[in-house]
Amino acid sequence: MAFMYQVSTLQALAKGDFYSNATIAELLNHGDIGLGTFAAVDGEMVVLDGVCYRAKADGTVEIAAADAATPFASVTYLKKELTFDLGSTADMSGLLAKLDEACRTQGENNIYACRIDGRFSEVYARSEMKQHSEPYKTFAKVLETDQREFEFKNVSGSLVCVYFPQYMDGLNVAGWHVHFISDDRTMGGHVFNCSLEEGKAYMGKTEGFSFLIPQTSFFQKLTLTDVSKEEIESVEKAGNK
């Protein structure tokens, strides 16, 4: 059975819990596809084909060390239950509409993982600079000063997409969360928008949800019930395009 395995909550990340909650080696014991971030929000995480990549603040990519750590991540084993061609899609909203339609046919209250391989005329993405001062700022404040945005043009690559249903909003982002990595594994980041020339989707649902509760003193003392919807959405929807 394929479960979605998650380290910590998006609420905690939004409030500045950027501490080490699991190593990359531990994370990869639970899945071969997924996304997240790294300790001190040192870049965006892309897990694909069982390899964990770090998309750095300049948009370049490196393989993450096994002993590197994550404060927040979601991974699963991709079950390619649905495979479909996407064709030309002008923007992110059009692309996600096609994925949403696939969700409706399978059940909107499931958790899904999806891989999209294709050729993109443009991918608009971001990553973040590593934080050095503690206590850490909230994630929204980090994005105000330390987010870096970039555009990749005429590039082949993969989108790693994770879907959580509305009733899990807060634990993760309700709806789709999307990261990108190029075929040559040199470029990547958290995706705001993209224009797909042609592509193919491989999508599967999970049978359950497995959750690592952080045992750090910081997490155990956090008040997580007062995180606003705007704070949660800032993690996913920052950017200008």
N, C-alpha and C positions, 0 to 999 in steps of 0.2 A: 504493500500500500504506500502511496505517495502522500506524505503530509507536508504542508507548508511549515517550515521551521523558522521561528523568528526569535531574534535576540532583542530583548527589551521592547519598548513601545515608542511610537512616534511622539506621544505626549512628552515622554522623558527627554527625547532628543530636542524637541522644541524648547524645553526649559533649560537646555544647556548641559544635559548629561552626555558629555563627550568622552567619558572614561571607558577603559578597557573592560568589556564584559565577556568576551570570548576571543580566542585566537582564530586566525584564518584556518589553521589545520583543524580545529574543532568544528568550525562552521562547515567545512567541506565534507565532514562526515555525514551531513544531513541533506546534501543536495548538489546538483550539478548545474543549476541555473538560478540566478537571483540577482539581488542588488542591495545596496546599503551605503554605508560610509565607514570611515576609519577613525580610530582614536584621535581626538583633538580635531575632528572633521578635516583630516588631512587627505582630501580628495574624495571623489565619488567611486563607489564600488560597482564593478560589473563582473558577475560570475557567469561563465559560459563554457560548456563542454568540460565542466569540472575544474576549471582554472579560474582563480580569482585575480582580477586586474584592478589596478588603481589608476583612475583617470585624474591626473594632477591638475593643479590650478592653471597651467598653461595649455591644457587640453591634450597633452601627450600622455601616453599610457605605459605602465610598467607592470610586470607580474608582481603581485604582493607576496612578501615573505610569509612563510608558514607561521612564524612567530609574531607577525604583525597582529594587531588587535582591532576589534570593531566594537563600537558602542551600540550599534543598531544595524540589523541586516535581516533579510528574508530570503530563504533559499528552499528549493524543492527539487525533486527529480522530475524532469520534464517527460510527461506522457503525451506522445503525439497522437492524441485521439482525433483531433480535427486538423486537416491539412487543406489549405485553400489558397488560391492565387488572389492577390490583392489588386493587381493592375496599377495604373497610374492614379495617385492620390495627391491632391494639391497641397493639403496641409494636415496638421495633427488632428484637428477636429474630425475631418473626413476619415482619417485612418482609424481613429478610436471608435467612430460610429460603426465601422465594419466589424471591429472586435466586439463592440457592445451587442451587435446583432447576433454574433456567434454565441455570446453569453446567454442571450434570451432563449436561444434554441436548446441550450443545455441546462439552464437554470441560473437565475441571477443571484441566488444566495450561496453559490459555491465560491471558492477561492480558485483562481486560475493562474497559470503561467503560460506565457506565449513567447515564442521566438519568431522574429521576422527577419528573413534574409533578403536583401534586395540592393537595388541601385538607387541612390538618392541624389537628386540635384542639389539639395541643401539639407543640412541638419544644423539646427540652432540649439546650442547646449551650454552648460555651465559646469564649473567645479568651484571648489573653495580653497582658500589658503589655510594652512595649518594654524591652529590657535596655540598661543604660547603663554597667555596670562590666565591665571586662575584666581578667583572662580571664573568659569567660562561665561561669556555672554549668552543670551538666548540665541537660538538659531536665526531668528528674524534679524537680530542685531548683527550677527555675523554676515548675513547676506547683504546688509546695507553697506558694509565696508570691505569685505574680503571675498565676495563673490566675483568670479571672473567669467565672462561670457565669450563665446567664440562661435564662428560659423565654419562648417565643413562643407565644401562644394564639390559636386561631381565625384561622389565617393561610394564605394561598395562596402557594405557592412551589415551588422545585425543590431536589431532592437531587442532588448530584453525587457519584457513587459510583465508586470505582476498586477493582478486584479483582486481587490478585496471588496466584499459587499457592504452595503450601507450600514448594516448593523454592527460592523467592526470599525467604524470611523473612530479615530483616536488611537486605537491600537496600531493602525496603519492608516494610509490615505484611502478613503472610500473611492472606488473607481480604479483607474489605471495609473500606474507609476512606471515610467519608461526611461531606460538608460540606453546608450549607444556605444558600440565599439566597431571600429573599421576592420575590414577583412585582414589587413596587414598588421592589426593590433598596435597601431601607432597613435590613434586618435580616439577620444571618447569623452563621455560625460553624461550628465543628467539632461534629458531632452525636454525643451519647451515647444519646439515646432520642427516639422520636417516636411519635405516634399519628396514623395516616392515616385520614381519613374516606373519601376516594376518590382514585385516582390512576392514572396511566398510566406505564409504564416503556418506555424506548427504550434498547436494549442492543446492544452490538457487541463482538466480539473483535478484538484486534490481531494483526498478522502477525509481530511481533517486538518487540525491546526495544533502545532506543538510550540510551546512558548517557554523561553528561558527567562526567568525572573532574576534580574541582577541582584547580587548580594552585597554590592558596595554600600558603604554608609551613606553616600550621596543619594543613591536611588532610594534607599529605605526611608530617608527623611523627606523625600519630595512629596509635595501635594500635587497630585496629577488631575484632580477633578476640576481645577479652575483654569485649565488650558482652553483658550477660546478656539472656536472654529477657524477664525482668521489666522491664529498662530499655527494651527495644523496645516491650513492651506498654504501658508507662506513657505513651508518646507517644500511643497510640490510646485507652486504656481508662480514663484518669483520669476522675473525676466520681463522684457519689454516688448516681445513679439508674440 
